[in-house]
Amino acid sequence: MHKREQPGRRTLLGAAALGAGAAVFGAAGQASARERGREAARDLPVPLIIGHRGASGYRPEHTFGSYQLALDMGADVIEQDLVPTKDGHLVCRHENDITATTDVSAHPEFAGRKTTKTVDGVKLTGWFTEDFTLAELKTLRAKERIPGTRQHNTLYDGRWEVPTFEEVLQWAEREGRKRGRRVWLHIETKHPTYFRGLGLPLEERVAKALRAHGRHRKDSPNFLQSFEPSSLQRLGKLVGCPKVVLLGTPDTRPWDFEQAGDPRTVADLIKPEGLKWIAGFAQGIGPDLTVIIPRDKDGKLGTPTSVVKDAHAAGLVLHPYTVRNENTFLPTDLRRGSDPNAYGDSFAYFKALLGTGIDGLFSDNCDTALLAAAEFRKH
């Protein structure tokens, strides 16, 4: 286990809640900014645990059943992925393709909506949120996305609607009043370039909703995230919330870079100069887990990279994604038994990742993650 950088992690979390640009100040200015930011984020522990699409290890993702369970389990932040409907409402789905996450295929009245589209360069056949009004979408019910892996989650198929972002904001306010504390959200714009091309831009809608609920300020209890840096740059002109650039594996390239002809890949963005560029408009990165600790040719856990140290040096926090308990998602040396859907040694994976000094992480199993994180938190 590698040496942790605990003092820096607490300071850097403050920079995330402060607003853009802490990393570009001088040493004295940076320290002052971090102190102010630390006070703004006083209700968040380090490392923090983000309920990935809620508690999606136990309930169908992006439902109020999933969100509520994650909050009840103690997740520090709850994630929402946002896509639009035909009439411009923001709803919570990981993808605009709702074939696998709703019962739309069982609705004969929508059979004619099945179509083939290319989204961010990937050809998909199914049903898509942008072809439904909100009223139509509300007639559907959510279901488990990966029933083969999480058969127990299928028990809850059909129990919940697809939630709107507005409903989630109202829920967060109610739960905050009930609990006497702020409910933090981690809000992602999905396929923003694609939707802007359809005349359904996400950023303005997100900003309008946040402003209506007073969650648009630097110290508001939410992070904004996207795989497209330009989406966060656009959001930065509309609201003051801390922003996290999501990063895929090193060999991938953000879709907005593809569209703009920007040749940089994730491998370029995680170099010191790339991280410095990100720090000019965002406060953190959310890299794929393998960016933090790669896996070797056999799929075993490898040696941590310098990304944590380099990102912290740039004034950025790190919220990598996503740890899941099942064998199929774990490094091969941490799997237990031959059943790919059985739980492996996820505690070992959590500990290895948290030991690098990351500021938080996403997990489908926030109860397991919280137990692991407790060993790394200083009170």
Secondary structure, DSSP 8 states (H G I E B T S, - for coil): -----HHHHHHHHHHHHH-TTGGGS-HHHHHHHHHHHHHHTTT--SSEEEETTTTTTTS-SSSHHHHHHHHHHT-SEEEEEEEE-TTS-EEE-SSSB-TTTBSGGG-GGGGGG-EEEEETTEEEEE-BGGGS-HHHHTTS-B--S-TTT-GGGGGGTTS----BHHHHHHHHHHHHHHHTS--EEEEEE-SHHHHHHTT--SHHHHHHHHHHTT--STTSSEEEEES-HHHHHHHHTT----EEEEE--TT---HHHHHHT----HHHHTSHHHHHHHTTT-SEEEEBHHHHS-B-TTS-B----SHHHHHHHTT-EE--B-B-SBGGGS-GGG--SS-TTSB--HHHHHHHHHTTT-SEEEES-HHHHHHHHHTT---
